[in-house]
Amino acid sequence: MTDRLKRLKFRAWHRGTREADYMIGGFFDRYSPAWGETELAWFEAVVEEDDVDIMAWALGTAAPPAHLDKPDLIAAMRRLDYIPLP
């Protein structure tokens, strides 16, 4: 794994709350293997945002800002198919 991917994985899984870790980290683990440069750059920008905002985009209670509004990636985030259920 490249240093860039390691850094992103760490940022995705160490957000500060367990809920955010599962949502953002799970999304990264599920989808990042298929990402190219564009998607990685998008996710690097996403992890700079506040957890509350990212979770609102994933739950569909808020729209992402224009610079992060990538319909295919936001749709994947909203599927929530990457969060393991107990």
N, C-alpha and C positions, 0 to 999 in steps of 0.2 A: 504494500500500500504506500502510495506516495505521501510525502510530508503534508501536502495540501489536503488530501483526503483524511489523513490522521487528525489534522487540526480541525477540519469540519466535523468529523465524527465526535471529537471531544467537545466542541462547542455545542453540538446538537444534543449530547447526552448529559451535559453539565449546565443546566439552565438555572437551577436554584430551587425548583419544586419538582416533586416526583411526577405530577401531572404533565408539566411542560416537558420533562425529560422523556416520558413515554410518547407524547405526541410528536415532538420535534425530532427526537432521536429515532423513534420508530419509523417516522416518515423518511428520514435519511437512510436508515438501514434498508428499508423496503425498495426505495426507488433510485438511490444514488448509483448502483452498479450500471444502470442503463443510461446515465446522464453523460452528456458531452460538455464542452466548454461553456456553452450558453447557460445550461441548467446549473452547472457548478457555480458560475458567476452569480446567477440569481440567488442560489441558496446562501452564498457568502454574504450577500446583501440582506437576505431574510434574517440570518442569525444575529445581525447587528440590531434588529428591532426588539422592542420589548415583548416579553413572553405573552403578556395579556393581549397584545395586538395580534400576534401570530396565532394564538389560540382562537381569537375571535374570527380570524379569516378562515381557519380550519372548520370552525363550527358554523360558519355562515352568518354570524351575527354582525359582521362588519365587512366592508369591502377593503381590499388592500389598496395602498396608495398607487397611483398611476405607474410609477417606476417599477413596482413589484407585481403588477397585475398581468400575470402570464396565465391566461385562461386554462391551458392544459395542466399546468402545475398546480394551480389553485384547485382545480377540479379533482386532481389526484389527492391533494391534501384533504379535501372535504369528504372523500370516500371513507376515510377513517378505517380502511381495511388493514392498516399496518399496526394497529394497537391490539396486542394480545388480550383476550378475555380470559379471566380466571375460570 
